[in-house]
Amino acid sequence: MSASDNDQHYREIITKAVCGKGRKFSETKHIVAPEDQPTSILGCWIINHKYAAKKKGDAVEMRGSYDINIWYSYSGNTKTKVATETVKYTDVVPLVMQDSDILSGDIEVVARMVQQPNTLEALIASNEKDVEIQVEKEFMVEVIGETKITVLVDPTATSDFDDDLDSDQIKDGDFEDLDPNFLMGDLEE
């Protein structure tokens, strides 16, 4: 576009913006082998979730880990224990909205958990030795990068900025009558 097109003036601005977005819900089945043969599952919870995100092609790769804790009874429901296992995972979150006009390779990936890993179900497996755990989690990712936008500039607009500069100027002597203890006044009491 040229500046002479209907006397319209355009300006290109380089800014950081969200250049890609994605979201992924996943359910995963894990098998944990407790020390003793479980009689019943009393509880199952997930703690210590950690993750990191990295852009790979047209997606964001999420790598993380969490601890699965299973509280179970054994010896005919006469004793209890907690079995703990650390699970590592990799999830690929496709970018459904992606701007191909990112100016540089300097991008930032922001990942947030919409749903922290959560136990949906914990059952004794058919072999009666292992525990099957169904886990759900959901990520939302954004890719932030530099991009260029074009804006229309109104050449007839006036700005009060130049007028305000002169009236707001600090002049010599403006601070001579200030009391340096004004704000410190009653602090010593």
N, C-alpha and C positions, 0 to 999 in steps of 0.2 A: 504494500500500500504506500502510496506516495503522499507527502504532506499537502499536495495540491488537490487531492480528491475531496471535492466539495468543501474546501477550507477546513477539513477535519485533520487534527493532529493526533498521532498515536505515539505512545511511548512504550518501550519494552522494559519490563521489570523482572529482575531475577529474584526469586524468593524460594524459601523452603516450603514444601507442601506435601501433603499425603499423596504419594504417587502409586500406591498399591494397597489393597485391602483383601483380607481373607478371614475365613472363620471355619473351624472344623470341630465337629462333635465326634467322639469316638467311644466305643465300648470295647474292652479288652478282657480276655479270659486269662487268668493266671492259675498255675498249679503250684501249691505249696505242700511239701512233705513234712508234717510235724514229727517230732522225735518219737512220740507214742501214737498208737492207733486211736484216732478220735472216736468217742462214742456219740458226742453231739457238739455242735458249734454254738458257743454262748455269745460270741460277738466278734466283729471284724471291723477294724478301722484303719485308715491310711493317714500317716504322718510324715513329716520331713520332706515335703515335696520341693524339689529344686528343678529349675529348667533354664535353658538358654535358647536363643533364636538366632538363626543365620539365614540370609537370603541365598537361595540356590536356584538359578534359572528363573522360571516363572512361578516359584513357590518359596515358602519359608519352611526350613527344616527346624523342628522343635526336638531338642534332645533333653532328656531329664531322667529323674529317678525319684522314687518314694519308697517308704517302708510300709509293708503290709503286716499288721499285727492281728493274729487270730487267737482268740481266747477259746479254748476248747476243753471238754471234759474227756477223761479216759478211764480205764479200769472200771467199766460198768457205771459211769457217772459218779465215781467215788473220789476222784482227784481232778484238779484242773491245772492247766499250764497256758502260757502264751507263747506261740511260735511267731518269730519275726523273720521276714525275708525282705531284702532290698531288691527292688525291681528297676531295671533300666529300660527306657523306651525311646523310640524315635518316631515322630509323627510328621508327616509332610502336609502342610497347609497350603492348598492352591490359592493363588492370587486371582480372585474373580474380577477385580477392578485393578487395572494396571496401566499407568501412563508410560508410554515408550519414549517420551521426550525428556528423560532425566538428563541433566546437563553433564554431570560428572559421576564418577564411580563412587563418590563419597556419599554413601547412604546410611541411614539409621533404621534399624528394625526395632519396633516396639511391639512386645507381645504381652497380652493380659489373659488371665484365666477368667473365663466367663463362669465355668464350673470347675472347682478344684476336684482332683481325683476323689471319687466317692464310691464306696462299696454298694453295689446294687443287690448282690446275693452272694452268700458263702455257704457251700454245701459239701458234704462228704462225698468224694468221688465214688464211682462204681467199684473201684478196687478196694474200697473201705479203708485205705491207708492215707490217701492224699485229700487235700481240700481244694475245691475249685472256687475261685473268687472271680466275680464279674465286676469290673470297674468301669465307671464312666468319667469322662472329662471333656471339657470344651475350651478351645483357645480362640482368641481373636488377635489378628496381627495387622500391623500397618507398616508400610515402607515409606520412609520420609526421605526426600531428596530435593536437590535444587532443580527448579524448572523455570521456564520463561513464560510470562503472561504479557499480553498486549492490552493496554488500556487507552481509551479515547480521552484526549485532553481538550478541555474547553478553552480556547484561546481568548474568549471574551470574558471569562470569569475574573473577578478582581479578588485580591487577597488583602486582608487586613493585617497580615503578618508584618509587612514592611512598615506600616504605620505604627504598630505596637512596639516595634523594636526601638524607635526613638524615644517613646514615652517611658519605656521600662529600663532605659539605660541607667546604670548606677553612676552617680557623679561623685567627684572628690568631695569629701566632707560630709557625705550622707550618714556616716556612722559615728561622727565625733561625739554626739550627745547620748550615745547608747551606754547604759549601765551594764558593765560586764558581769555583775552579780545578779542581774535581773532574774534569770532562771534558777540560780542557785540559792536564792533568797532564804527560805526557811529550812533548809536541809540540816543545818547544824543544831537546831533546837531539839 
